[in-house]
């Protein structure tokens, strides 16, 4: 009964958060100064289109995009389209559908972020546990390096790597997902080209993630090192590798939570990195959409990000509720 109450309470809380987020997701892009249709028509005007033609185009786009309706009517239209999984049509890249634009950009973001998160998590946790166990110069070196990396904003490291590896020493391409002029295809030449453009944004993400995970794991491992079971194991003469394995397991719970939340924020976690490197992912698509007041694209990307964040937090809290009955009791007001 207590578990059911916990699940219902959490579900209602997250449902309410989703409704509030939907309202903000609709309103916030429209609070940005400027009208998307005016921007499109102004761009056509610079190409020499006649004034009466521009007027007709303006009226057509306003009606086509539903901007002649009241804000409330636009909101209900937005909710109705979402109910049918329709993300709408891009204003700036009309008549391209938003889901098509996102399906082109999303694989680039996932391909960049997911390996960075997983490799950073594994390497960072192993480094933190090892540093706490060994101590001495290894611990000091690993801790200071990890603290420096975790304290640095990831876009600063991106700019630093861009300057060092693409400008000062032109070892890697400065930006993009592949060489300009080439088209995506399944060939060895294209894949090699993609990998050359991949390394700089990947390193700027994975190094920051390794630093953050190592600092967190080291703190947890030091706490575990002072536990009675570790002293008992040492007294029995257990090998160091075995003790490190025990420490690693017991310090993992907060790190697993961090991993789940990082995967949940995967879509929106590298926006600025993608912009710095002009990487053709969701971040670059969102940046261009904001500059053009492309409401449907902005709404769709922020909606994906917020749903992923809410879902990952919800799953973590549900998992904690199953694992630890004290959390359920606390939420039910019994403690």
Backbone bond lengths (Angstrom), bond angles and torsions (degrees), N, CA, C in turn:
res aa  C-N    CA-C-N  psi(-1)  N-CA   C-N-CA  omega(-1)  CA-C   N-CA-C  phi
1 X - - - 1.469 - - 1.528 110.38 -
2 X 1.356 115.18 -41.72 1.455 119.28 179.93 1.524 110.49 -65.74
3 X 1.361 116.83 -38.39 1.457 121.00 179.08 1.521 110.64 -64.87
4 X 1.351 116.55 -41.79 1.463 119.09 179.77 1.526 110.56 -64.02
5 X 1.330 116.62 -41.20 1.468 120.30 178.65 1.525 110.40 -62.80
6 X 1.318 115.70 -39.40 1.467 120.13 178.76 1.531 111.10 -63.55
7 X 1.345 116.40 -45.50 1.466 120.73 -179.18 1.527 111.44 -64.82
8 X 1.348 115.87 -43.66 1.471 119.36 -179.62 1.531 110.20 -63.91
9 X 1.337 115.68 -44.61 1.469 119.41 179.92 1.514 111.97 -60.06
10 X 1.309 116.90 -45.83 1.462 120.13 179.84 1.531 111.46 -65.60
11 X 1.338 116.23 -40.62 1.471 119.64 -179.59 1.522 110.66 -62.37
12 X 1.342 116.68 -43.75 1.468 119.72 -179.72 1.529 110.74 -66.19
13 X 1.326 116.16 -39.63 1.463 118.97 -179.62 1.527 110.51 -62.25
14 X 1.317 116.92 -45.93 1.466 119.93 -178.14 1.524 111.64 -71.81
15 X 1.331 117.15 -31.03 1.468 119.47 175.65 1.528 110.16 -64.48
16 X 1.342 115.82 -42.62 1.465 119.90 176.68 1.520 111.56 -62.57
17 X 1.337 116.17 -41.87 1.469 119.84 178.34 1.521 110.64 -62.47
18 X 1.337 116.75 -37.53 1.470 120.14 179.34 1.529 111.19 -65.99
19 X 1.332 117.11 -40.90 1.473 120.12 179.65 1.528 111.05 -64.12
20 X 1.342 116.35 -44.12 1.469 119.84 177.81 1.535 110.46 -62.33
21 X 1.330 115.57 -41.10 1.468 119.89 -179.75 1.533 110.86 -65.26
22 X 1.343 117.18 -35.42 1.468 119.81 178.62 1.531 111.01 -64.62
23 X 1.329 115.35 -41.46 1.468 118.77 178.80 1.534 110.28 -63.07
24 X 1.336 116.36 -47.25 1.470 119.69 179.59 1.526 110.98 -64.66
25 X 1.328 116.21 -36.80 1.460 120.71 179.80 1.530 111.34 -62.60
26 X 1.336 115.84 -32.46 1.463 119.60 177.92 1.532 111.56 -79.22
27 X 1.334 116.48 -40.36 1.464 119.71 -172.32 1.529 113.41 -78.68
28 X 1.329 117.13 -42.17 1.461 119.99 -170.49 1.528 114.01 -58.35
29 X 1.351 119.90 -44.62 1.479 117.73 178.49 1.524 112.36 -60.72
30 X 1.348 117.10 -29.96 1.470 120.25 -177.62 1.519 112.33 -80.80
31 X 1.334 116.91 -10.07 1.464 120.01 176.04 1.523 111.51 -84.37
32 X 1.326 117.08 -11.53 1.465 120.61 177.91 1.529 108.39 -71.36
33 X 1.341 119.01 129.64 1.471 120.59 -179.61 1.534 111.36 -58.56
34 X 1.337 115.63 144.32 1.464 119.65 177.93 1.511 111.89 110.05
35 X 1.305 115.20 153.76 1.462 122.08 179.22 1.523 108.36 -116.67
36 X 1.339 118.66 128.70 1.466 119.43 -176.92 1.521 113.29 -62.76
37 X 1.345 117.15 -34.45 1.467 119.53 -179.38 1.527 110.30 -68.77
38 X 1.345 116.29 -40.00 1.462 119.24 176.68 1.522 111.45 -59.09
39 X 1.337 115.79 -40.27 1.469 119.86 179.64 1.528 111.42 -64.24
40 X 1.350 116.32 -41.72 1.469 120.19 179.85 1.533 110.22 -65.15
41 X 1.345 115.56 -45.72 1.466 119.72 -178.03 1.537 110.28 -66.11
42 X 1.340 116.68 -38.70 1.470 119.33 178.17 1.524 110.87 -62.23
43 X 1.323 115.81 -37.42 1.465 119.31 178.56 1.527 110.55 -66.02
44 X 1.347 116.51 -39.58 1.466 120.05 177.29 1.529 110.93 -66.80
45 X 1.357 115.24 -35.45 1.465 118.95 -180.00 1.513 111.96 -62.89
46 X 1.343 116.30 -34.35 1.471 118.80 179.56 1.523 112.40 -69.26
47 X 1.357 115.66 -17.30 1.475 118.49 179.56 1.523 111.57 -89.53
48 X 1.363 117.55 2.05 1.457 120.46 174.21 1.510 114.79 97.10
49 X 1.332 119.19 13.77 1.465 122.03 178.64 1.530 110.32 -68.66
50 X 1.336 116.88 141.02 1.455 122.22 -177.86 1.524 111.23 -65.69
51 X 1.366 115.08 154.13 1.468 120.62 -174.75 1.520 112.34 -62.95
52 X 1.376 117.42 -42.39 1.472 118.72 -179.05 1.530 111.12 -67.23
53 X 1.326 116.15 -33.30 1.478 119.18 176.48 1.526 110.37 -67.52
54 X 1.343 115.87 -39.29 1.457 119.18 178.30 1.524 111.18 -62.93
55 X 1.338 116.32 -38.14 1.465 120.08 179.19 1.527 110.55 -62.94
56 X 1.346 116.18 -44.02 1.473 119.70 -179.91 1.532 110.47 -66.15
57 X 1.337 115.96 -40.12 1.467 119.44 178.18 1.532 110.86 -63.32
58 X 1.335 114.98 -40.98 1.470 119.83 179.02 1.524 110.64 -60.60
59 X 1.320 116.27 -48.24 1.476 120.00 -179.61 1.526 110.99 -63.48
60 X 1.342 116.02 -39.10 1.473 119.37 -179.75 1.534 111.18 -64.16
61 X 1.332 116.60 -45.52 1.461 119.78 -177.96 1.528 111.82 -67.38
62 X 1.345 116.23 -40.39 1.468 119.19 178.96 1.526 110.25 -58.98
63 X 1.353 116.10 -42.15 1.469 119.67 179.95 1.530 110.65 -72.81
64 X 1.331 116.30 -41.07 1.463 120.87 -177.84 1.530 111.27 -62.43
65 X 1.342 116.71 -40.28 1.456 120.63 -178.16 1.524 113.25 -87.43
66 X 1.329 116.34 -2.09 1.466 119.38 177.72 1.506 114.02 75.27
67 X 1.338 117.92 18.25 1.463 120.42 -177.58 1.527 112.14 -78.58
68 X 1.333 117.70 -7.32 1.456 120.38 175.99 1.522 112.07 -84.23
69 X 1.330 116.30 -5.35 1.467 119.72 179.27 1.531 109.59 -88.73
70 X 1.339 114.58 165.66 1.465 118.81 176.50 1.527 109.53 -68.32
71 X 1.338 115.50 161.75 1.457 120.32 -179.50 1.532 111.27 -60.82
72 X 1.343 115.60 -38.36 1.474 119.32 -179.38 1.527 110.52 -66.07
73 X 1.345 115.98 -41.25 1.472 119.10 179.00 1.526 110.56 -65.29
74 X 1.341 116.39 -39.59 1.471 119.27 177.21 1.534 110.99 -62.77
75 X 1.343 116.01 -37.41 1.468 119.16 -179.31 1.527 111.09 -65.65
76 X 1.328 116.92 -43.25 1.469 119.16 179.76 1.534 110.77 -69.15
77 X 1.327 116.67 -34.23 1.470 118.84 174.39 1.523 110.61 -62.61
78 X 1.343 115.03 -40.63 1.472 120.84 178.09 1.528 110.92 -61.71
79 X 1.349 116.70 -45.25 1.465 119.96 179.05 1.529 110.93 -64.96
80 X 1.343 115.83 -40.00 1.470 118.91 179.28 1.520 112.00 -63.62
81 X 1.320 116.24 -41.06 1.468 119.01 177.64 1.522 111.38 -65.10
82 X 1.350 116.40 -39.46 1.468 119.33 178.54 1.520 111.32 -63.10
83 X 1.339 116.04 -36.84 1.469 119.71 179.32 1.528 111.04 -62.15
84 X 1.329 116.70 -26.15 1.475 121.35 177.80 1.541 111.25 -101.31
85 X 1.347 116.26 15.58 1.474 122.10 179.87 1.533 111.31 57.22
86 X 1.321 115.35 33.78 1.461 121.00 178.14 1.529 108.40 -103.61
87 X 1.332 117.56 111.62 1.464 121.59 -178.25 1.521 112.13 -87.31
88 X 1.324 117.65 -1.12 1.454 120.79 174.55 1.528 113.55 93.44
89 X 1.344 113.15 -171.76 1.465 121.76 -178.32 1.522 109.15 -114.58
90 X 1.311 115.82 138.12 1.465 120.09 -179.55 1.518 110.23 -66.57
91 X 1.345 116.85 134.83 1.457 120.69 175.76 1.539 109.87 -71.39
92 X 1.325 115.32 -48.13 1.472 120.45 -172.53 1.519 112.60 -74.17
93 X 1.354 117.13 -29.05 1.463 120.12 -177.55 1.529 110.00 -117.36
94 X 1.342 114.85 35.38 1.464 121.12 -179.90 1.526 110.88 -55.14
95 X 1.322 120.83 134.47 1.471 128.74 8.83 1.540 113.67 -101.00
96 X 1.324 119.10 30.90 1.461 121.08 -179.28 1.530 110.38 -66.66
97 X 1.322 116.72 137.17 1.460 121.22 178.02 1.533 109.43 -80.97
98 X 1.329 115.26 144.98 1.466 120.57 -177.06 1.526 111.12 -63.49
99 X 1.326 117.09 -40.34 1.474 118.50 -179.00 1.529 111.04 -63.25
100 X 1.346 117.07 -31.08 1.464 119.69 176.97 1.527 111.50 -68.63
101 X 1.356 116.12 -42.05 1.469 119.99 178.72 1.526 110.91 -63.97
102 X 1.342 115.95 -40.86 1.469 119.37 -179.36 1.526 110.89 -69.70
103 X 1.321 116.83 -38.20 1.471 118.83 179.97 1.536 111.58 -66.10
104 X 1.348 116.85 -25.08 1.464 119.44 175.47 1.532 111.70 -77.31
105 X 1.349 116.46 -36.31 1.474 120.00 -174.83 1.523 112.68 -87.52
106 X 1.328 117.60 -31.62 1.467 120.81 -172.53 1.533 113.67 -60.98
107 X 1.337 120.07 -42.64 1.481 118.32 179.26 1.529 113.07 -59.07
108 X 1.333 117.36 -33.37 1.472 119.25 178.50 1.520 110.51 -66.09
109 X 1.329 116.16 -42.36 1.469 119.79 -179.85 1.525 111.46 -66.83
110 X 1.327 116.74 -45.35 1.469 119.78 -179.76 1.529 110.28 -65.11
111 X 1.324 116.31 -41.61 1.467 119.83 179.35 1.507 112.87 -63.72
112 X 1.338 116.76 -27.32 1.460 120.58 177.78 1.522 111.59 -84.80
113 X 1.320 116.28 -45.73 1.461 120.79 -171.36 1.527 114.10 -79.08
114 X 1.322 117.51 -45.38 1.472 119.37 -172.65 1.534 112.47 -61.73
115 X 1.343 120.35 -48.28 1.476 118.28 176.42 1.524 112.47 -61.93
116 X 1.351 117.28 -36.56 1.471 119.83 179.61 1.526 110.66 -63.51
117 X 1.328 117.08 -41.99 1.464 120.82 -179.79 1.530 110.59 -66.58
118 X 1.325 117.50 -48.35 1.471 120.68 -175.59 1.531 111.51 -67.30
119 X 1.330 116.62 -46.97 1.470 119.29 179.95 1.528 110.28 -66.86
120 X 1.328 117.15 -42.23 1.461 120.51 178.22 1.516 111.93 -61.80
121 X 1.320 116.48 -38.65 1.469 120.68 179.77 1.528 110.69 -66.93
122 X 1.314 117.57 -46.86 1.467 120.95 -178.86 1.534 111.40 -64.87
123 X 1.324 116.71 -50.48 1.465 120.52 -177.31 1.528 110.70 -66.32
124 X 1.335 116.95 -42.90 1.461 120.65 -178.41 1.519 112.32 -63.29
125 X 1.311 117.84 -43.82 1.469 120.74 -179.78 1.528 111.26 -68.63
126 X 1.312 117.55 -40.69 1.469 119.64 177.35 1.527 110.61 -63.69
127 X 1.333 116.56 -41.96 1.467 120.57 179.76 1.527 111.33 -65.03
128 X 1.341 117.25 -42.56 1.461 120.76 -179.73 1.515 112.42 -64.43
129 X 1.338 116.95 -44.37 1.463 120.27 179.65 1.524 110.97 -64.93
130 X 1.321 116.65 -41.78 1.468 120.82 -179.31 1.529 111.24 -66.62
131 X 1.339 116.74 -40.51 1.461 120.24 179.69 1.525 111.28 -63.97
132 X 1.332 116.32 -42.79 1.463 119.76 179.69 1.525 110.69 -64.48
133 X 1.320 117.45 -37.96 1.468 120.41 -177.27 1.525 111.94 -74.44
134 X 1.314 117.59 -43.91 1.469 120.36 -175.68 1.524 111.98 -76.35
135 X 1.344 117.83 -39.56 1.460 120.43 -178.57 1.527 111.20 66.87
136 X 1.356 116.07 -163.79 1.460 121.21 175.67 1.510 112.92 64.59
137 X 1.328 115.18 -148.74 1.475 120.02 -175.47 1.514 112.19 -65.64
138 X 1.336 116.80 -33.29 1.469 119.05 179.54 1.531 110.06 -63.46
139 X 1.332 116.14 -43.69 1.465 120.24 179.85 1.528 110.52 -64.94
140 X 1.338 116.58 -45.55 1.468 118.90 -178.59 1.528 111.29 -62.93
141 X 1.321 115.79 -43.94 1.466 118.88 179.19 1.516 112.66 -64.38
142 X 1.344 115.58 -46.24 1.472 119.34 -178.85 1.519 111.10 -66.53
143 X 1.352 116.87 -40.14 1.472 119.37 -177.78 1.527 111.41 -67.36
144 X 1.343 116.51 -46.74 1.462 118.63 -178.83 1.524 111.55 -64.34
145 X 1.332 116.15 -40.94 1.469 119.21 178.46 1.527 110.88 -63.92
146 X 1.330 115.46 -43.98 1.472 119.46 -179.10 1.516 110.79 -66.55
147 X 1.345 116.77 -40.81 1.462 120.03 179.82 1.527 110.64 -64.28
148 X 1.325 116.27 -39.78 1.466 120.08 178.30 1.531 110.83 -62.87
149 X 1.323 115.83 -45.38 1.467 119.18 -178.60 1.523 111.85 -67.31
150 X 1.346 116.18 -43.24 1.465 118.82 -177.15 1.519 112.12 -69.88
151 X 1.337 117.45 -25.00 1.463 120.48 -179.74 1.524 112.09 -82.43
152 X 1.318 116.83 -16.73 1.463 120.30 -176.82 1.531 110.19 -84.63
153 X 1.344 118.54 127.83 1.473 119.40 173.46 1.533 110.24 -56.95
154 X 1.325 116.13 137.04 1.466 118.38 -172.30 1.526 113.13 -64.66
155 X 1.347 116.43 -25.51 1.465 117.13 178.52 1.533 111.22 -74.31
156 X 1.368 116.41 -26.08 1.471 118.58 175.70 1.527 110.13 -67.77
157 X 1.342 115.76 -42.45 1.458 118.61 176.91 1.525 110.44 -64.40
158 X 1.330 116.65 -35.57 1.465 120.20 178.44 1.527 110.64 -61.85
159 X 1.333 116.06 -44.95 1.468 119.73 179.76 1.526 110.39 -65.76
160 X 1.334 116.68 -39.70 1.473 120.79 179.91 1.531 110.54 -63.60
161 X 1.319 116.92 -46.19 1.467 120.28 178.48 1.526 111.06 -64.53
162 X 1.317 115.43 -38.04 1.465 119.53 179.30 1.532 110.42 -60.62
163 X 1.336 115.32 -42.86 1.463 118.47 -179.16 1.539 111.16 -69.28
164 X 1.347 116.04 -45.64 1.465 119.53 -175.04 1.528 112.37 -68.73
165 X 1.328 116.41 -46.84 1.476 120.81 -170.07 1.520 114.41 -95.13
166 X 1.331 117.19 -13.04 1.464 118.14 -178.88 1.521 113.38 -120.86
167 X 1.353 116.82 -21.32 1.458 119.35 -178.35 1.526 110.66 -109.35
168 X 1.371 116.50 -61.30 1.474 119.71 -179.02 1.532 110.56 -65.34
169 X 1.314 115.82 -47.47 1.478 121.41 176.16 1.531 107.06 -120.78
170 X 1.311 118.06 97.77 1.479 119.50 -174.48 1.532 112.64 -72.06
171 X 1.342 114.32 69.50 1.465 119.64 -179.21 1.520 112.05 -87.79
172 X 1.342 115.79 -33.55 1.461 120.55 -175.63 1.526 109.81 -130.04
173 X 1.326 117.79 158.86 1.474 120.39 179.05 1.528 110.68 -63.91
174 X 1.342 117.87 146.39 1.468 119.85 -177.16 1.518 114.47 -75.46
175 X 1.317 118.89 -20.79 1.452 118.69 -177.52 1.515 112.56 -174.00
176 X 1.355 114.30 177.86 1.457 120.64 -178.68 1.517 111.66 86.81
177 X 1.331 114.82 168.55 1.464 119.59 177.88 1.509 112.01 -95.38
178 X 1.347 116.47 -20.04 1.456 122.80 178.54 1.526 107.52 -163.93
179 X 1.312 115.95 170.60 1.460 120.36 -175.96 1.532 111.19 -62.65
180 X 1.344 117.95 137.23 1.467 119.94 176.68 1.534 110.48 -59.42
181 X 1.319 115.30 138.45 1.461 120.35 179.81 1.511 113.54 99.57
182 X 1.336 117.81 -22.82 1.470 119.89 177.77 1.526 109.60 -89.56
183 X 1.325 116.19 157.37 1.463 121.83 -178.45 1.524 109.00 -116.20
184 X 1.349 116.70 143.52 1.469 119.34 177.97 1.526 111.85 -57.41
185 X 1.323 116.49 129.95 1.458 121.85 179.10 1.522 108.60 -158.26
186 X 1.312 116.03 160.20 1.457 121.19 179.17 1.525 109.20 -87.98
187 X 1.319 115.37 83.17 1.460 120.42 177.11 1.524 108.59 -142.55
188 X 1.327 116.41 156.03 1.463 121.09 -178.95 1.520 110.57 -62.70
189 X 1.325 116.67 -41.01 1.467 120.97 -179.47 1.516 111.41 -59.75
190 X 1.331 115.70 -45.22 1.463 118.91 -179.27 1.529 111.18 -67.74
191 X 1.343 118.18 -39.62 1.462 120.86 -179.25 1.534 111.10 -65.27
192 X 1.332 116.62 -39.47 1.465 120.10 176.49 1.529 109.88 -62.70
193 X 1.324 116.30 -40.98 1.460 121.34 177.94 1.530 110.60 -62.43
194 X 1.324 116.71 -43.19 1.474 121.19 179.01 1.530 110.72 -62.54
195 X 1.324 116.97 -42.10 1.468 120.13 -178.69 1.523 111.69 -66.55
196 X 1.321 117.77 -34.62 1.465 120.26 177.16 1.526 110.54 -63.82
197 X 1.317 118.11 -36.80 1.464 121.80 178.38 1.529 111.74 -80.72
198 X 1.315 116.98 -12.46 1.468 121.49 -172.54 1.523 111.91 -83.03
199 X 1.365 117.05 -33.49 1.453 120.35 -166.25 1.517 113.83 -63.00
200 X 1.309 119.51 -44.21 1.467 120.27 -176.09 1.533 112.62 -63.93
201 X 1.333 120.12 -52.04 1.474 117.64 177.15 1.530 112.75 -62.92
202 X 1.340 116.64 -34.30 1.469 119.36 179.10 1.532 110.70 -64.36
203 X 1.337 117.62 -47.66 1.464 120.83 -178.81 1.524 111.30 -63.45
204 X 1.328 117.44 -37.60 1.467 119.33 -179.07 1.525 111.26 -64.96
205 X 1.322 117.51 -26.84 1.467 120.75 178.63 1.521 111.93 -87.65
206 X 1.333 116.53 -45.73 1.464 119.19 -172.01 1.520 111.68 -69.94
207 X 1.342 118.46 -34.10 1.462 119.94 -179.85 1.525 111.28 -66.22
208 X 1.336 116.55 -41.34 1.466 120.03 177.25 1.517 110.20 -63.72
209 X 1.312 116.73 -40.60 1.465 120.72 -177.74 1.530 110.76 -68.88
210 X 1.321 117.36 -39.72 1.467 120.55 176.88 1.528 109.94 -60.05
211 X 1.337 117.46 -45.18 1.457 121.35 -179.53 1.516 112.30 -60.18
212 X 1.330 117.31 -47.25 1.462 121.28 -179.13 1.523 112.34 -63.52
213 X 1.315 116.59 -44.18 1.468 119.85 -179.59 1.518 111.27 -67.68
214 X 1.341 117.83 -38.75 1.465 120.82 -178.69 1.526 111.19 -65.14
215 X 1.343 117.54 -40.89 1.466 120.48 179.02 1.530 110.56 -63.52
216 X 1.329 116.41 -45.84 1.467 120.23 179.82 1.516 112.35 -64.46
217 X 1.325 116.21 -44.13 1.468 119.84 -178.69 1.524 111.46 -67.87
218 X 1.320 117.40 -36.73 1.469 120.09 179.23 1.526 110.36 -62.29
219 X 1.335 117.64 -43.48 1.466 120.51 179.45 1.523 111.12 -62.04
220 X 1.331 116.26 -44.26 1.467 119.57 179.68 1.522 111.03 -66.16
221 X 1.324 116.39 -39.21 1.465 120.11 -177.84 1.525 111.75 -68.63
222 X 1.344 117.02 -37.16 1.470 120.05 176.93 1.532 110.21 -63.03
223 X 1.324 116.36 -39.26 1.473 119.96 176.40 1.531 110.40 -62.08
224 X 1.333 115.96 -43.08 1.469 119.77 -179.44 1.523 111.17 -68.63
225 X 1.346 116.71 -32.13 1.469 119.76 -178.06 1.523 112.51 -61.87
226 X 1.335 116.35 -27.91 1.458 119.90 -179.56 1.524 112.34 -89.67
227 X 1.328 116.18 6.87 1.459 119.70 -179.45 1.530 110.34 -76.79
228 X 1.322 114.16 157.49 1.467 119.79 -177.38 1.527 112.29 -64.54
229 X 1.346 116.49 -34.88 1.466 117.76 -175.90 1.531 111.62 -67.65
230 X 1.342 116.67 -29.16 1.468 119.45 178.06 1.527 109.84 -70.47
231 X 1.338 116.40 -45.83 1.469 119.05 177.67 1.526 111.49 -62.08
232 X 1.316 115.13 -37.43 1.461 119.25 178.38 1.528 111.19 -65.40
233 X 1.350 114.99 -42.39 1.467 118.99 178.67 1.523 112.27 -63.80
234 X 1.333 115.98 -39.60 1.461 119.22 177.43 1.522 110.46 -65.52
235 X 1.329 115.33 -38.65 1.461 118.88 178.26 1.511 112.28 -63.15
236 X 1.319 116.24 -31.24 1.471 120.15 178.01 1.523 112.04 -79.48
237 X 1.346 115.85 -9.88 1.459 119.16 179.37 1.512 114.11 84.05
238 X 1.340 116.82 26.30 1.470 119.27 178.07 1.523 110.15 -65.23
239 X 1.327 117.93 145.17 1.468 119.86 178.30 1.522 111.58 -66.60
240 X 1.350 115.14 153.58 1.463 120.76 -176.90 1.525 112.29 -58.80
241 X 1.338 116.96 -39.83 1.463 119.54 -177.87 1.525 111.11 -59.62
242 X 1.335 114.65 -37.36 1.462 118.01 -178.15 1.536 111.02 -70.90
243 X 1.335 115.92 -39.28 1.463 119.39 179.02 1.528 110.33 -65.89
244 X 1.341 117.15 -42.44 1.471 120.44 177.34 1.523 110.40 -59.69
245 X 1.330 116.71 -38.19 1.467 119.57 179.01 1.526 111.28 -63.72
246 X 1.333 117.14 -40.56 1.464 120.24 177.88 1.536 111.29 -65.12
247 X 1.339 114.56 -43.85 1.467 118.61 179.20 1.524 110.37 -60.92
248 X 1.320 115.03 -43.69 1.457 121.18 -178.72 1.529 110.99 -59.25
249 X 1.319 116.14 -44.82 1.467 119.49 -178.76 1.524 111.77 -63.96
250 X 1.345 116.40 -46.04 1.464 119.33 -174.47 1.518 113.31 -72.52
251 X 1.305 117.12 -22.83 1.468 120.23 -179.88 1.521 111.86 -92.96
252 X 1.314 117.38 6.03 1.467 120.13 -170.87 1.526 114.89 -81.95
253 X 1.345 118.62 -24.22 1.466 119.51 -170.20 1.535 112.88 -57.38
254 X 1.351 119.00 -51.00 1.481 117.02 177.38 1.521 112.53 -63.18
255 X 1.330 116.60 -31.90 1.458 119.07 -179.63 1.527 111.30 -69.88
256 X 1.340 116.32 -36.37 1.468 119.29 177.04 1.521 109.93 -64.72
257 X 1.341 115.68 -38.60 1.467 119.14 176.51 1.525 110.39 -61.16
258 X 1.319 115.74 -44.48 1.466 119.74 177.99 1.516 112.16 -61.13
259 X 1.334 116.51 -37.81 1.459 119.97 178.47 1.527 110.87 -64.70
260 X 1.347 116.15 -43.68 1.467 119.48 -179.81 1.525 110.87 -62.50
261 X 1.330 116.79 -41.77 1.464 119.69 -179.91 1.524 111.24 -68.89
262 X 1.326 116.57 -35.67 1.469 119.53 178.55 1.518 111.05 -65.82
263 X 1.334 116.39 -41.29 1.470 119.29 177.66 1.530 109.53 -66.17
264 X 1.346 116.40 -34.98 1.463 119.63 178.64 1.510 112.52 -64.75
265 X 1.322 116.82 -33.46 1.473 120.48 179.51 1.520 111.62 -96.23
266 X 1.307 116.54 17.95 1.465 122.03 -175.24 1.525 112.68 -56.44
267 X 1.356 116.06 -43.75 1.466 119.17 -174.26 1.524 111.68 -64.87
268 X 1.344 116.18 -39.57 1.458 118.74 -176.09 1.506 114.53 -101.67
269 X 1.323 117.81 8.35 1.457 120.27 -172.20 1.509 115.31 -81.63
270 X 1.312 118.73 -12.63 1.474 120.14 -174.75 1.521 111.24 -128.21
271 X 1.335 116.50 31.57 1.460 119.38 -174.48 1.528 111.14 -60.59
272 X 1.341 116.30 -50.40 1.473 118.75 -175.32 1.521 110.76 -71.10
273 X 1.340 117.20 -35.46 1.463 119.31 176.31 1.526 110.89 -59.26
274 X 1.317 116.81 -42.96 1.467 120.17 178.94 1.531 110.81 -64.35
275 X 1.329 115.88 -36.56 1.470 118.67 179.39 1.523 110.17 -68.80
276 X 1.358 116.93 -42.90 1.467 120.40 -179.68 1.522 110.69 -59.14
277 X 1.337 116.77 -42.80 1.468 120.63 -176.62 1.534 112.58 -96.92
278 X 1.324 117.67 8.31 1.481 120.96 -177.36 1.524 110.44 50.22
279 X 1.312 115.69 39.56 1.462 120.29 -178.61 1.535 109.10 -78.06
280 X 1.329 118.48 135.23 1.470 120.17 -170.72 1.526 114.19 -79.19
281 X 1.321 116.61 53.73 1.457 120.89 -179.52 1.519 112.30 -109.06
282 X 1.333 114.95 -161.60 1.461 120.67 -177.05 1.533 110.87 -64.95
283 X 1.327 117.69 -35.85 1.463 120.77 -178.75 1.513 112.00 -61.65
284 X 1.314 116.83 -45.74 1.462 120.11 179.15 1.530 110.95 -66.09
285 X 1.338 116.30 -37.87 1.472 120.12 178.36 1.522 110.43 -64.37
286 X 1.343 116.67 -42.57 1.468 120.12 179.38 1.525 111.01 -67.09
287 X 1.312 117.38 -40.79 1.466 121.00 179.62 1.532 110.82 -60.38
288 X 1.337 116.61 -44.96 1.464 120.17 178.72 1.527 111.05 -65.84
289 X 1.338 116.46 -38.35 1.471 119.99 -179.03 1.525 111.47 -66.28
290 X 1.334 117.43 -38.46 1.472 120.20 178.79 1.529 109.90 -65.29
291 X 1.326 117.02 -40.39 1.458 120.40 179.46 1.517 112.73 -64.73
292 X 1.348 117.55 -23.68 1.469 121.25 -177.55 1.525 112.43 -108.32
293 X 1.344 116.84 8.40 1.473 120.98 -176.00 1.521 111.91 51.66
294 X 1.303 116.00 40.78 1.469 120.98 -178.69 1.532 108.55 -83.26
295 X 1.357 115.56 84.05 1.464 121.10 -172.56 1.530 113.59 -52.47
296 X 1.327 119.97 -49.72 1.482 118.60 -175.98 1.527 113.14 -59.70
297 X 1.331 117.29 -39.87 1.470 119.19 -179.33 1.531 110.36 -69.30
298 X 1.348 116.94 -43.68 1.472 120.38 178.45 1.527 109.74 -59.49
299 X 1.333 116.17 -48.05 1.467 120.41 -178.42 1.522 111.50 -61.45
300 X 1.325 116.99 -42.14 1.470 120.29 -176.63 1.528 111.00 -66.03
301 X 1.330 116.98 -43.98 1.474 119.39 -177.52 1.533 110.73 -68.78
302 X 1.325 116.89 -45.85 1.467 118.74 179.29 1.530 110.76 -65.46
303 X 1.333 116.95 -32.13 1.469 119.26 176.85 1.536 110.83 -64.96
304 X 1.318 116.72 -43.84 1.471 120.17 178.56 1.529 110.41 -61.33
305 X 1.336 115.90 -42.57 1.467 119.61 -179.37 1.530 110.80 -63.66
306 X 1.327 116.93 -47.99 1.471 118.88 -175.60 1.534 111.30 -69.04
307 X 1.331 118.21 -36.18 1.470 119.58 177.48 1.531 110.02 -65.28
308 X 1.325 116.75 -40.77 1.469 119.83 179.33 1.530 110.99 -64.73
309 X 1.341 116.96 -40.75 1.473 120.39 179.83 1.529 110.31 -66.71
310 X 1.336 116.81 -47.17 1.458 119.61 -179.96 1.517 111.28 -62.69
311 X 1.328 117.13 -41.87 1.466 120.26 -178.18 1.528 111.50 -65.62
312 X 1.336 116.94 -42.40 1.459 119.24 -179.89 1.524 111.44 -66.24
313 X 1.334 117.41 -41.00 1.466 120.18 176.87 1.528 111.30 -64.52
314 X 1.319 115.88 -40.60 1.468 120.33 179.09 1.529 111.09 -61.96
315 X 1.325 116.72 -45.25 1.469 120.07 -179.08 1.532 111.39 -65.87
316 X 1.339 116.30 -38.15 1.469 119.09 178.30 1.527 110.53 -64.52
317 X 1.338 116.64 -43.53 1.468 119.02 -179.19 1.523 111.20 -67.08
318 X 1.326 116.78 -37.30 1.466 119.52 177.58 1.526 109.89 -65.90
319 X 1.327 116.64 -41.65 1.468 119.98 179.00 1.527 110.85 -62.73
320 X 1.340 116.77 -41.89 1.467 120.15 176.95 1.537 110.67 -62.29
321 X 1.333 115.20 -39.24 1.459 118.81 179.51 1.504 113.03 -62.11
322 X 1.328 116.73 -36.56 1.471 120.92 177.80 1.526 110.50 -72.86
323 X 1.339 116.24 -41.21 1.465 120.24 -173.34 1.518 111.41 -73.71
324 X 1.332 117.52 -42.60 1.464 121.28 -171.91 1.532 109.94 -120.49
325 X 1.328 119.11 106.67 1.479 121.36 179.36 1.520 112.69 -63.39
326 X 1.331 118.36 -22.89 1.469 119.59 -179.79 1.523 111.18 -63.95
327 X 1.343 116.61 -32.87 1.466 120.05 179.21 1.523 109.90 -67.29
328 X 1.332 116.49 -41.83 1.470 119.28 178.10 1.523 110.19 -62.78
329 X 1.325 116.50 -42.07 1.465 120.15 -179.06 1.524 110.62 -65.31
330 X 1.313 116.12 -38.44 1.463 119.73 179.54 1.519 111.18 -66.21
331 X 1.341 116.43 -41.96 1.463 120.68 179.57 1.520 110.89 -66.67
332 X 1.342 116.80 -31.72 1.465 120.40 -178.81 1.527 111.84 -82.15
333 X 1.342 117.41 -0.43 1.449 120.91 179.15 1.505 113.60 75.99
334 X 1.323 117.32 22.30 1.460 120.28 -178.75 1.516 111.72 -93.77
335 X 1.354 117.22 -3.05 1.450 118.90 177.88 1.518 109.54 -130.11
